[in-house]
């Protein structure tokens, strides 16, 4: 999960990294009640870089200028992303600008400290002067001072940069981050340090341990497409499932769960069993029965449009009555469609009832084989299992058994493909 600048700075403030007075702006009217004295800088809050060159950062002297500039920024897409929030921030006179970063190197399996005495927007110059220090053991001030020295810093700058790096590492460990970056870290003429911009990437697998970070997930209208989703977390408006994509492509398992904690726990167990996951839909945890079933239907519909999905694992923990509704909803998608005279009909359900709900024709399990695994922690699973008789649906009460079955089916599907 990539945080926006203003979100990263909230975490910076929590560990004592100095940041400027600022105020997130979601509506133009909020500029009339700005808590920061002018002049200020307005920054587009998008995940991509290059905001300054694209026109997403503007300096303003008063409220009239601020409203006009903010309106232009809200209407400006940067790499096809429109900002939902603008950050209004006090201006700062910097004498020097540095680049500092701590990144988890998956190849080395260790954190790496990175720094450059040439911070700022000139990426080529920054990279040319970047220095690295690998943490072979736990963090100590020695590593920070070593990096500052390799950057060519002297005197008080070494001490100041070392303190900032120590706080960055504290945040890196406490929040299970993949990346924490400050660019630029500005130094004033008086020697004061200030983080003018920040970037943080949270390890998706660790989100269940940091529920406070989930508050940073903002509603967006992006919808998953038939292509492999991008490696960013995309949320949708309330009462719609949230899509969590995998970082690596190549998986064939899709997850659906109610609540981030349950979904991410399922994801972790799947990885432990060497399962290859494509992504997950998260249903709102505190949904009513009606809302849960509606969101489940949306999640299944969209999951079926992803061509690489071969196994769908549904993990729903709810009361017994709702569990039966979940099973009934899944049954509606697992039965083959009978197409006659340009219209669609469903075969009778094993329970004897008929489905009257209409949906666009999507490949049935017979046309595009999908294996289903459903985990429902109910006391008596037998009636639900019987309702799925003759269909490619595997029902389990225990999560570990369901996870192992999902991974096994995924492996079989991969072998058939190869």
Secondary structure, 3 states (H helix, E strand, C coil): CECCHHHHHHHHHHHCCCCCCEEEECCHHHHHHCCCCCCEEEEECCCCCCHHHHCCEEEECCHHHHHHHHHHHHCCCECCECCCCEEEEECCCCCEEEEEEEEEECCCCEEEEEEECCCCCCHHHHHHCCEEEECCCCCCHHHHHHHHHHCCCCCHHHHHHHHHHHHHHHHHHHCCEEEEEEEEEEECCCCCEEECCEEEEECHHHHHHCHHHHHHCCCCCCCCCCCCCCCCCECCCCCCCEEEECCCCCCCEEEEEECHHHHHHHHHHHHHCCCCEEEEEEECCCCCHHHHHHHHHHHHHHHCCCCCCCEEEEEECCCHHHHHHHHHHHHHHHCCEEEECCEEEECCCCCCCCCCCCCCCCCCCCCCCCEEEEEECCCCCHHHHHHCCCCCEEEECCHHHHHHHHHHHHHHHHHHHC
